[in-house]
Amino acid sequence: METRSYERTVHGLLATLGSLAVLGCFWIFAAGPLSVRSWPLVIVLVCLAALAEMLPVEIARKGVRITFTLPYVAALAACVNGWTALSADLVATFAVGMMLPVARRQTGASVWLGLNLAISGLSVVCGWLVGSLVGGHQLAVALGFMLGYGLANFGLVVLVDATSEGKVWTDNVLSALRLGAKSYAFFAAMVLVVGALATNDLVYVLPLTFVPIWALRTALDYQAKMYDHYYETILALSLMLQRAHPYTHGHLERVARIAEQVALKLGLAAGRARMVREAAVLHDIGKIAVSESVLDKPGRLTTDEFEHVKLHAQLGAKILRPVGQFHEMAPWIRHHHERLDGTGYPDRLTDVEIPIESKIIAVVDAFDAMTGGENAAEKRTYREPKTHAEAVAELERCSGSQFDPGVVEAFKSVLFMEGLVWTR
């Protein structure tokens, strides 16, 4: 309840300040009536801006939505005036917001729409200020407008996203900057093209500029859907693994939750810790390619059987590596059975060669494997579970040879804070 109240307070403040800033800038942007000659240009650019606003694309499950209105709004600011650019952006945002299902059905739709209007207005104001400072040729003004608008828009969107989901600013700023850097090259080219056409009154050619925008939008949307399908497939395979082998039920969730806390305890950024959690959920995904008869064998494994099971680490990495959003965590999964003394698998890495994320998963995974779950179905069939104290003692015994001492200490602190062990 407190979090939601905080969100409403922050978002309400942003919407209020944004609205006041936009209203205050009405006087700044006032430039008199438009000439008859400007109306065709304005109508075409406003229609193209509205069309671009209606076709957002969400990037790879990150919750980041991109629209392509900026080239047209920048052309309005540079070739007509700031007031027209502001009006066009606000009208497009409002009209599309009222048409989208979220604006009609979800609770808090008015706040959502108000935030988007405030972000649009403030972005235009910042764009106009930077464009005015640049001055000179209309194309230079348009590029300056694009720079100011883009920086303000990204910053405000990241801020709203952070306060909406209980995150901190640093969680999203790097991903936003990476996305912004990729977007700026395309937007700069489009601003120059649209600006050049608008400057030379080639109004009838302007609709053709929507072709590359549509092509990029289609490509991004297709890529995002492929990532979504791949992610859902991996999760489905993980659930299948849990259903097929009862001892994994709950194991992955527990390992993931504790691994994230250990990562935070070790000083990893919140965004990195969330990636550790995702990797921990998927760390045994390679076992779907391991024989069920071997995985479910009630007794100890033979040497050949154990060698077969050991393949799951590299198989898991191979499954995850092809998709971009899992590419970075694939090595963590490949190396979560490495040992500091170089006797682990599959690559016999030593201490400094093993990713810290793999070390975290290794400790938490080992502890949960030793203690088992609360349900009888989760117990390992080939050994009796240890108590929490016994498992911690085993981690300490293997600290420095199998497990990273710093990770073990951080893990013990997390267990102590959760009340799972009574001594550090």
N, C-alpha and C positions, 0 to 999 in steps of 0.2 A: 504493500500500500504506500509506504514511504517513497519507494522508487518511482511509482507512477505519479505521485504528487510532485516529486522532484522533476520528472520529465515534463509534466504539464507546466510547471513554473518556468523552467528553462525555455521550453518551446513558446509559451505565451509571451515571455520577455522578448525572445527573438522576433516573434511576429509583430509585437507592438513597436519595438525599435525600428524594425524594417519598414513598417507601414509609415511611421513618423518620418523616417529618412526619405522614403519615396515621396510623400506628400510635400516635404520641405523642398525637394528637388524639382517639384513642378515649376517653381518660380525660376529656378536656375535654367531649366530647359526651355522655358517659354521663348519661342522664336517667331511668333506671329503666325498668320495663316499660311497654309501651303499654297504654292502657285499651281495653276491648272496643269502646267507641264509636269509637276512632281507627282500628281495623283496616280497615273498609271504605274509608275515605278513603285510607289508606296503600296498600292493594292497588290501587285504581283509579289513583292517581297514579304508583305504581311501574310499572304496566302501560303507562300512557301515556308515561312517560319511556323505557321500553324500546322501545316502538313508534317513538317519535321518533328514538331512537338508531339504529334499523335503517334509517332512510330519510335518509341524508345526501345532500347535493347538492354537486357540485364546481362552483366558479365560474369559468367562462370561461377554461379552460386555465391558471389561475394556480396550480393545485395546492392551493387553499384549499377545504377541505371544511367545510360547515356542517351541524350537527345542531340539533334544536329541543327538547332536553331541559330547557333552563334554566327555563322557566315552571313545570314540574312539580316540579323539584328545589327551586326557590325556595319554592313553596307548601308543600312538606314541611318545609323549614327553618323557615318562619314559623309554620305552623299545627300542626306536630307537634314536631319537635326536630332539631337539627343532626345527631345521630347517625343518624337515619332518612334524612335527606337524603344524608349521606355514603354510607351503605350502599346506598341506591337507585341513586346515580350509579355507584358501583363495580360493583355487580351488573349494571347495564345495560351498562356498558362491557365488562365481562368476558364476559358472555353473547354480546353482539353480536360482540365480537372473536373469540370461538371459532367463531362461525358463518360469518364472512366468509371467502372463499377465501384472502385474504392471510394469515390466521392459520393456515391448514391447509397451504398449499403453499409459501409463500415461505420462503427461509432467513432466519434472524433474526426469525422470527415472535414468539418469546418476548420478545425485546427490544422489538419493536414494541408488543406487548400490554402489557408492563410500563411503557413510556413513557406509553401512553394511560391506564393506571390511575393512574400517578403524577400526570399532568396533571389528571385528573379529581379525584383526592383533594385536591391542592393548591388547585385552583380552588374546591372546596367549602369548604375551610378558610378561604381568603381571603374568600369570600362570607359565611361565618358570622361572621367577625371584623367585617366592615363592617356587616353586618346588626345585630350586637350593639351596635356603637357608635351606630347610628341609633336603635335601641330604639323604644319607643312602640307604636303600633298595628301589628297584624300585617301590614297592607299596606305600611307604611313599612319594616318589617323585610324583607319580600320584595323591595322595590325596592333596599334597601341590599345585600341578598344578591346580587341580579342584577348590581349595579354591581361589587362585589368579585369575583364569580365571572367575569364577562365580561372584566374587565381582566387578571386572572391567566391566564385561558385563552388569550386572544389573545397575551399576552406570551410564554407558554411555547410555544405552537404556532409563533410566528414564530421563536423561538430554536431550536427543534428543526429547523425547515425550513432556517434559515440554516446550521446546522452540518451538515445532511445533504447539502447541495448545494454546499458550499464557498463560500457567500455570506457577506456580512457583515450585521450587524444592520440597518444603515440601508437595505439593499436592499428589505426587506419591511415595515418598520415603518410607512411612510406608507400603503401599500396596505392593511395590516391595520387601521390607524386609520380609513381611509375606509370600509372594509367594516364595521368595528365601529360607526361612527357611524350608518350606515344600519340596521344590525341592532338597535341599542339602542332605537330608536323602536318597532319592532315588538315586541321582547321586553318592553319596559316595558308596552305595552298588554296583551300576553298575560299578563304576571305579575299585573297588576291584576285582569284578568278571572278567571283561575284562582284567584288568592288570595281574591277576593271570594266566589267559589263555595265554595271550601274552608272559608273562615271561617264561612259560613252553613250548612255541612253539606249543601250541595246536590250530593251525591256523584253522583246519577243524571244530572245535567246536565253534569258534567265531560267525558265523552267527546265532547260536541258541540264543545268547544274545539279538538278536533283538526281540525275542518273548515277554519278559516282557515289553520292550519299546513300542512295538506295542499295547499291552494290555492296558498300562497306557494311551497311546495316544488316543486310542479308547474310553476309559472311560472318559477322560477329554473332548474330542470332543462331546461325547454324553451329558455330563453334561452341557457344554456350550450351545449346541443347545436347551436343555430343558429350560435353563434360558432364552434364546432368545425368544423361543415360548411363554413362560409364560409372559415375559415382553411385547411382542407384543399383547398378548391377553388382558392384563391389559389396555394398551393404547387404544386398540380397544373398550373395554368396557367403558373407560372414554369418548371417542368420541361419543359412542352411547348415553351416559348419556347427553352429551351436545346437541346432536341432538333432543333427546326426550324432553328435558326441556329447552326451549329457554333462560331462565334467567341465565343458567350456561354458555352460549356462551361467551367466553372471560373472564369469571370470574376466571377460573382455571389458565389461562395464566397470568392474572394480579396478582393474589395472589402469584403465584410461583415466578414471577420476583421480586416483592417487598420483599417477604419473604427472598429471597437470599441476597438482599441488607441489610436488617435489621440484618440478621445473621452476615454478615461481619462487620456491624457497631458495633455489640455487641462483636466483637473480636473472633468469631468462625473462625477456619481455612477455607481456601478456599474450600478444599475438603468437609468439613462438611457442609459448606453453600450450596454447590451444592446438597448434599443429602437433605437438607431442601427444596430446590427448587423442587426436585423430589417428596418428600413427599407432598408438597403443591399441586402439580399437581394431586396427587392421594387421597387427603384428603377426598373427597366426594365420593370415589368409592363405598362405602357401600350403597349409595342411589340406586344402580341398583337393590337392593333387597327390596326396599321400594315401596309401592303401588304408581303407577303413579297418581291415582286419589287424593291421599293425597298430594303428592308433588305439584301438579298443582292446588290445591284447591284455588279459588280466595279469599276466606275469611279467617278469623282466624280459627285455628285448635281447635278441641275439645281436652280434656285432653287425651283421648285414642289415638286420631290421633297423638298428639304430642309425646306421649310415643312410638308410632310406628316409628315416624321419628327419634327419639333419638337413635334407634338401629343402625343407619347407621355408627356411630363411631366404635362400636365394630365389626360390620359386615365387615367394611373396613379393620380393622386390621386382622381379620380372613382370609380374601381373600389374603392378602399380606404375612402373616407370613410363609406359607410353603416354599417359595423360599428364598434361602440364601441371595441374594443381597437386598431383601426387609425386611429381618427379623429384622434388627436393627431399621428401620424406622416404623415398624408396631405399636409399643407403642406410637410413636408421633401422629399417626393418631387416635389411640384409645382414646387418652387423649386431643384432640384439643378442646373439649368442657368442660373441667374441669375448675373450678374457684378457685382462691386463697383462698376464704372463705370456701371452702369445699362443696358448694351447686351445683357443676356442675355434669356432667355425663360422662361416665357410672359408675365410681368408687368412686365419691365424694372425690377425692384427694385434699389435701391442698397444699399450696404454694411450699414447698421444695420437695414435692413428684411429682410434675408435671415436666416433661422434659422441658428444655428451648426451645427445638424445637417445642413442642406443644404450648407453650406460644406465640411463634412468629407467628405460623400459626393462632392461635386464634385471635390475634390482627388484622393481615392483612385481614383475612377472614371476621371479623366483620365489618371493615371499608368498604370493597368492597361490602358487603351485604347491608350496610346502604346507600351507595352512588349509587350503581347500575352501569351499563355500559352506554356507550354513546348512544347505540341503544335502541329504544323503546322496542324491544323484550326482552331486558335484564333486564328490570325493574321488581321488585317484584310485584306480583299482589295483595298482601294483605296489602301493605303500600306504602305511598309516599316516594320517595327517599329523603335523606338529602343532603344538600350541603356539600362540603368537610369540611368547617369550623364547621358546625353543627356536622358532624360525629366525628371530632377530639375532639370537646367539650364533646361528649358522651363518647369517650374513656377515656378522662381525668376524667370525673365524676365517671366512673367505675374502675379507676386505684386504685389498692390496694385491691379491693374486687373481681372483676371479672378478671381484666387484671393485668399483672405484670408491675409495674411502670417503671422499667428500659427498658422493651420492648416498652412500649408506647412512652417513650422519644426517643428511637432510631428510632422508626417508624416515629415520627414527624420530626426528622432530615432528614430522607430519603425523606419524602414528601417535605420538604423545599428545599432540594437540587434539586429535580425534578421540582420545581416550581408549585406544586399542591396546596400548601397553602402559604399564604403570611406572616404568623407569626409563630414563634416556640411555 
